Amino acid sequence: MSSSSMKIEVHHHTEDQKNPEKWCVLLGEDVFKKFICQGNPTVHKVFGDGSLFSPLLFGKFFDPSDAFPLWEFESDILLSHLRSTGQTTVDWLQTDQVYVLKAELPGVGRNQVQVLVENGKIVEISGQWKQIKESMKKDWRSGHWWEFGYVRRLELPEDADWRKMEVFLSNDILVEIRIPKNPSSGSDVSQGNGAAA
């Protein structure tokens, strides 16, 4: 089985480089329900059940533009409601050496996906699923971002060595993020953390 895999550049921003208007419009549950009900098949693929970018991925509504502490939870438990029906396209795990996130992207391709680390504390995966008209000069992320793109922001664990993060895209749809653990901050304590499975 051959697959086409490419490495994606990870961008790093500090507090002074941050766009204060980015993700400033929060996606509320009522707004999302109306949006998804009126949405076309692409909207359902981007934000539907089991997608990394769905506000309902974790069993209850959670705005994907807010940072979520993903690796504090086991995917088998958090996604059990979706796995039982085969609806999930996302998985994550951790070993003694690395944090891993795998997710299917909503048919957008490598050129549309951006991975950004903010202040070494948050990893952000975002991209556009709909092009903005030329007449709109505003950054799509500063308004009703869900009408044009998608995002998932995740808190990085304390021992994540974000400077060595690698992101790969396979066949233009499957993204894999690998974040090594920093051996100096976790020492031997991390071994007992996830041993009970």
C-alpha positions, 0 to 999 in steps of 0.5 A: 500500500503506497501512500503520499506523505509530506511534512508540513511546516509548523509556525511558531508565534509569541504573544507579541505576534498574535493576531488579537482579532483571530478567533475573537468571535466565539461559536455558540451552541445555538449558532452552531446548531443553526449553521449545521442544520442549514449546511451543505455536505461540505459543512457536515464533513468539516463539522460533523460527528467524529471530525476533529473540528466538530464542536461536539467531538467530546460528547458535549458542546465545546468551541473548537477555537478555545484550547482543550487539554486533549492529552489529559484524556484517553481517546477510548473514553472520550470518543466511546460514544462515536467509536461504538457507531464507527463515526470518528476520524480522529485518535490520539495517544501518548507513549513514554516518548511522544504525544500523537494526534491523528485526524482526517482533514475535511478534504482540503489538502496540504495547501489549506492546512496550517499548524501553529504553536502559540507561546509553546503552550497551544497547538492550533490546526486550522484551514479554509474550507470555503474561499472568501470573496475578493471584496472581503479584505478581512481575515477569515479568522476574525469574524464568523470563522466557521463560515469559511474555515475550521480550527482546533486549538489544543493545550500542550502538556507541560512536558511536550517538546513543542520545538521538535514537533513534526506534522505529516500529511498523508494522501492530502487527508490524514494529518499526524502530529508527533510531539516528543516529550521533554525528558528533562521535565518528566523524568520517571514520573510519566511512566506511571501516568498512562500505564493503566489502560 
